[in-house]
Amino acid sequence: MKIITFDSLPSTSTYIRQNINTIEDGCYIVAKTQSCGRGRSGNSWLSSKDNLMFSFKIKLDNNQSLITLLVGVCVKNTLNKITKSNNFLIKWPNDIILNNKKVCGILCEYVKKASQSNIIIGIGINVNQMDFDETIESKATSLKKAYNQDFDNNKILECFDKCFNEEFDKLKNNNELAIQNIINEVRANNYLLNKTFVISNDINNKYKCIGITDEGLLECIDENGQIKTFNSGEISLSSIY
C-alpha cells in the first residue's frame, strides 16, 4: 500500500490527472486540505483537515459502469467496520449517507492517455469535522458528530484499501457472482428506494426510485406511471440537497 501525503492540494484527483504517467496504479494521493475539491457536475467539495480526502487511479477494461457502485459498497463496508455499526446507506450512484446526511462523496473520472484508459477515483469522507458551513450544516455530517468519538484516518484508508483490492480483483476477472453481489449490496442499502426526487438529466419531471437493475442502473417511475432507467445523473432530494 503506497501513500503520498500532501499538506494541501487544489484537488487530489487533479494532481493525479496532471501526473498520470508517473503515478502508479493504486497509489493513494492524500491531502490534509483541498482548496478546489470537486464533486459530481462540477460541484465543489468543502474540505477540512479533520477529514480524509484521497484519490487513486486504476485500469479496468470491463464492467467500467460498475466501478462507482463498487467503490460505494467498499466505502460503506469500511465505515461499517470502523464504526462497528450498520448505519450507512448508498445514495446512487456516488454518495454515502448517515442519519439522512451526506458523510462521503465519490467521484470517478475516465481519462484516456494515448492507448491507456485510466479511471481516477476521488473519495472524501467527513471523519472528525465538527463544524460545517451554514450552507451545508443541515445536509452533511461526520463520523465524529454521529458517534461522538475520534477516528483514525490512516486506519480508515487501510481498511478501505483491503476491501477495495479484494473486490476489484473479482471485478477485473469478470466474476459474475461478485458482480451480482455488488448490485445486491446497493439494492440492500439503497437510500433512494421509494423516495421522490429530481434528476439532473431530466429536471422537469419527478421520479420515485423503485429499484436498481441487474446492470446497476437506477430504476424509477415517473408521475405518469412510466418506468425509466438512468445510468448517470445528480439526484436532488429536498432533505439533503
N, C-alpha and C positions, 0 to 999 in steps of 0.2 A: 504494500500500500504506500504510494508515493504522494506526499502532500507538499505543496508550495504555498506558503502563507505570506500575505502582504498586510501591512498595517492599513492601507487604503488603496482602493482601485475605483475607477469610474464604474466598472462592471466586470465581474469575473468572467462572464460569457464573452464580453467584448475582448478581453485580454486573450482568451483562447483563440477567438476568431483572428486577431491580429498576429498571433504566433502559432498558427495552426500547423505549420510544417515542422516545428521544433518541439512541441509538447506531445509527450507520449499519450497514447490512448489509456484512459483510466486514471491519469494523474489528476489529483484534485487541486484546483486553484481556489484558495480560500482567502477571503478579505475580511478583516476585522470591521471595516466600514466600507460602504459603497456610496459614491456620490451620484451615480447615474444608473442605479439598478433598474432593470426592466422587467415588466410582466407582459402578459399577452396584449395584443392590439396596441402596443406602444405605451401601455400604462407604466407609470413609474413604480418602483418598489422602494419604499422608505426603509432605510437601513439603520441599525443600531449596533454598537459594539457588543451588546449583550446577546446578539443573535448569531445564528450560524448561516453563513452565506457562501456558497461554493458552486463551482461548475466543473465539468469534466467532459471529455469527448469520447465517442465510441464510433465504430464502424458496424453497420448492420445492413446486410443485403436483402433480407427477407423480413416480413412482419413489421415493417417500419411504422405502420399506422398504430401499432400496439405499444410503442415504446413509452409514450406519455402515461398510458394506463399502468404499464409495468412499474414505472418509477413511482407513480402514486401509490400503488399497492405496497411497494418496498418501503416508502416513507411511512405509510400508515402502520405497517407491521413493526417498523423500527420504533416509532413513537409508542405503540402499544407495549413493546418490550421495555423501553426505557422508563416509562411511567407506571409499568405494571398495572395497566388498565386496558379497557377495550372501548374507549370513548371517541375514537376518531373515525370520521366518515370521509368519503371521497366525493367531492363535487366535480363531476365530469366536466372537462377532461383533466383539469390540472391544479386543483386546489384541495387542501386537506382542511377539514372543518372540525372544530372542537367547541362544544357548547353553543352551536349556531353562529360561531365566529371563525374567521379565517386565521389559521395558525401557520399555514405553509402555502407557498406558491411555487409552481413548477413551470419551466419554460423550455421546450425542446425546439431547437432550430436546426434545419438541414442546410449544410454548407457543402458545396461541391468545389473542390480544388483539383484542377487537371482531371485525371480519371478517377480520383478518390472522392467518395461521398462520405461526409462526416456528419454526425449528429452531436451538437453541443447541448448538454443538459445543464440547466441552471436551476438551483434549488435555494430557496430562502425560508428558513424556519425561525419563527419567533420563539426564542428559548427563554432568556432571563429578562427580557424587556418588561418593565412595569408601567412606564408612561408612554402613551400614544398621542399623536397629534389629534386634536379635537375633531378633525375631519374624518378620522377613521376609528376613533375610540369605541364607537358602538358596533364596529364591524370586525375588529381584529382583537386577538387575544394572544397569549403566550403560554408556554408550559408552566412558567413560574406563577403567573396570575391564576392559572387553573388549579395548580397542585400545591401552591404555597411552599415551594422549595426551589433551591438552585439545581440546575442541571449542567453536566459537563459536556461542552460542545464536542470535545475530542471523542468521548465515548459514543455520542450520537453518530458521529461520522464513521467511526469504526464499525458500529452496529449496522449502519446503512450499507457500508462497503461489503460486508459479509453477505447480507441479504441480497443486495443487487447482483453481485457476481454469481451467486448460486442460481438465481432466476434468469439472469441474462444468458448464461451458458445454455440453459434449456431453450430459450427463445432462439438463439443463434442456430441451434441444432434442429429447429423446427419441430420440437417436441409437442405433439398435438395435445397431450394431457396437460402439459404446462401452460399452453395457450388457453385451454379451456379453464384452467384454474385461475388465470388472470381475470378472465371475463366473469367467472363466478364470484371472485373476491370483490370486484367492482359492483356486481349486482347485489351482493350481500351487504355492502356498505355504501349504497347509493344514496347520497344526501338529497338528491333531486327527486327521488321517487314520489310521485303523487303531488309534487309541488308545481305551481303555475309560475311561468316566467316569460321574459322576452329574450330572444337570442339575437346576437348582433347580425347574423346572416339574414334575418327576416324581422326587422324591428316593428313592423306594422301589425304583427299578429302575436297573440298569446298562446303559449303551449303548456301542456301538462305532461310531465315525464311519466311514461308507463313502463319503461324498462331499458335494458341495454341489449342490443342484438348480439348474435354469435360472432359478429365481426368487430364488436366494440363500439358500434355506433349508438348515439343517443336516440331512443325511440320515443316519439311524442304523439300526442293527439291535439289537434287544433280546436278552435271554438266551434267549428262546423262538423266535428266528429271525424275529420280526416286524419289518418295516421301518416306521419312523416318522420324520416330519419335524418340525423345530422352527423357529419364526420368532423366538424370543427365549429368554432364559434364561441364568443364570450357570452356566458349566461348572466342575465341581470335579474336578481331577486331583490325585492324591496327591503327584505330583512337584513341583508348583508352587503348590498351593492347600491 
